[in-house]
């Protein structure tokens, strides 16, 4: 089990109350959709944030996630099919090719692709319109600078360059912040919300020092929206 999967599974039951930014991102994907697709594929569906925001009738919704715990909390119905799968595994896309979709969504998941180039290649093979949101290196910008660590995520330019190789898309880079009552609450959010993907870059002593010196009462987020 990867670190990211462990993090998402560990906090699956409380994820829905903590994924504030992820919900904002998913809401933007849904409200920006003009074609009201009836047959939907959601990559990295989690516990159902994007599904819960759809306000039109859907004939079929296929949700894919690599965390069984997350899928246990996803809404179910006759029109919903939940698939335990990892978009880093090319065999998943061979399975997905067996169906046709009106639109592919992915909100706050593809930043954890091991090989984003390969994932976009697989996505393009489905020949389906896409609405994707990918967190990028500007996320936690001041946190990384204060800690003297290199961002875990790809830059927005890198993400867009990779995407442009495979899809004809419109891009939008969103910057937003989330305020907290205390630095301790901020770090608790990082740990439990899933935005860190379970990837620890600081040891206990470094984390404690950073909590004492962090200059802001908010976290920064940077997201690339990709629409085809």
NORCOR-V637519 format. One record per backbone hydrogen bond with DSSP energy under -1.0 kcal/mol. CO is the residue of the C=O (numbers start at 1). NH is the residue of the N-H. Records with the same first field share a line. If there is no record, write none. Layout:
CO = NH  NH
//
This chain:
2 = 6
3 = 7
4 = 8
5 = 9
6 = 10
7 = 11
9 = 12
15 = 18  19
18 = 20
19 = 23
20 = 24
21 = 25
22 = 26
23 = 27
24 = 28
25 = 29
26 = 30
27 = 31
28 = 32
30 = 33
38 = 59  60
39 = 102  103
40 = 62
41 = 105
42 = 64
45 = 48
48 = 52
50 = 53
60 = 40
61 = 81
62 = 42
63 = 83
64 = 44  45
65 = 85
67 = 71
68 = 72
70 = 73
77 = 80
79 = 61
81 = 63
83 = 65
86 = 89
89 = 92
90 = 94
91 = 95
92 = 96
93 = 97
95 = 98
96 = 99
103 = 41
104 = 131
105 = 43
106 = 133
109 = 112
110 = 113
115 = 119
116 = 120
117 = 121
118 = 122
119 = 123
120 = 124
121 = 125
123 = 126
124 = 127
129 = 104
130 = 228
131 = 106
132 = 226
133 = 108
134 = 224
136 = 139
138 = 141
140 = 144
141 = 145
142 = 146
143 = 147
144 = 148  149
154 = 137
155 = 159
156 = 160
157 = 161
158 = 162
159 = 163
160 = 164
162 = 165
163 = 166  167
170 = 227
172 = 225
174 = 223
176 = 221
178 = 219
182 = 186
183 = 187
184 = 188
185 = 189
186 = 190
187 = 191
188 = 192
189 = 193
194 = 197
196 = 199
203 = 207
204 = 208
205 = 209
206 = 210
207 = 211
208 = 212
209 = 213
210 = 214
217 = 180
219 = 178
220 = 140
221 = 176
222 = 136
223 = 174
224 = 134
225 = 172
226 = 132
227 = 170
//
